[in-house]
Amino acid sequence: MPGANRRPKTISTTGVVLFLISLMYAITYIDRVNVSAAASVLQKDLHLSNTQFGLVFSAFAYPYLIFTVFGGWLSDRFGARKALTLSAVIWGTATLLTGLVSTLAAILFARVMLGLGESATFPIATRAMSDWMPAGRRGFAQGITHSSSRLGAALTPPLVAGLIAMTSWRGAFIVLGIISLGWAFLWGHYFRDDPSTHRRVTAQELESLPTYSQRSEAKRSRVPWLPLILRMLPVTGVYFCYGWTLWLYLAWIPSFFLHSYGLDLKTSALFSAGVFLAGVVGDTLGGTISDRILLKTGDRNKARRDLVVGGFLCSVAAMSPILFLRSAIPAAICLSLAFFFSEFTIGPMWTIPMEIAPEYSGSASGLMNIGSPLAAVVSPLIFGYVIDKTGNWSLPFLGSMGLLFLGSILAFWMKPGKRFAEVTFDQRPAAGIEPKVHNHRLP
């Protein structure tokens, strides 16, 4: 068996895989928000109006929405190694090309290409973690990877500013593109779809992982799309409710502090960073607690669904005072707590596709992930419209509170403790042969 006679390693192979995935999450968020960090110099150099630059921001979300499920299917069909390497090459090339653009059409093309490449990354990573993470550590793995993405978003402004100071805004994008392509090389070189074929994996690690050969059968068969879509629909709805608040924070929190409390740009950025760092803690802690509850009770509904319900309701409670506060510091505390609790649900949420449909976890997580880019398209627009009509920067948070409350109700239809009814097709079905349906309930 691989690694049976090797001396124990300081860092396990599963640990290296998790580190590579976490690094990828951070890089993808850096590459998707770097345009915002470089906006002032980029917009001036390309002579773009505010309306035109708004198109640049939104161009990323549309291909992301359309292709996120396709990327998950790719990982189920061809494996996470090939699929994620290809995705990284696409988004890395798009980031590099952004540093070479000179027209609005060119930068829109680059941003669409970036959205296409990044749309598949999280579902593919979920496919990889489904094969490489023990069931009792999946919540932690999802929590730590998503906390890495939020940390990447928080670090982007100083990172991009530093690169611009050393080179130029063009040089900053080229450097970040090269880093992304370097990650693609590392992933393709190190990762293997089947853990047992990795030359550094130990027998002890393999004992804790699911048997890959049983799951690989699903990759050779068709994904039962309609039953899977219907099974994942409540999960997608809950994730949309979460995504609404996430994108409201990402798009508007700095401006909220700037306009609601009369802060200068530097101070509002500091307050915003504190809010986002609370999310980093929430991501990690939520996944860890979820796994501990699962190990203690064996109940996936308690470990996954109930934490989502509790996180959403606590976020609503923490966000409510924003409607009445007139001071920036209490507002920052309330928003930080609200973001902490909404991010607390991420680890449990992203384990749910792995629990419901482990054989199709890439496709299932892609279906769930539709909720986030859909919210990204709608949420910031509604926020801006409400502000234009009312002049009240606090009022749009009512929408977030309402959707989080709705999500806490929809969560009871997710049923992570009940596995998806597998529909198995032969590779070449004979006429008149019906597909076999196997119902499974998780222990």
Order of alpha helices (4+ residues) and beta strands (2+ residues): alpha-alpha-alpha-alpha-alpha-alpha-alpha-alpha-alpha-alpha-alpha-alpha-alpha-alpha-alpha-alpha-alpha-alpha-alpha-beta-beta
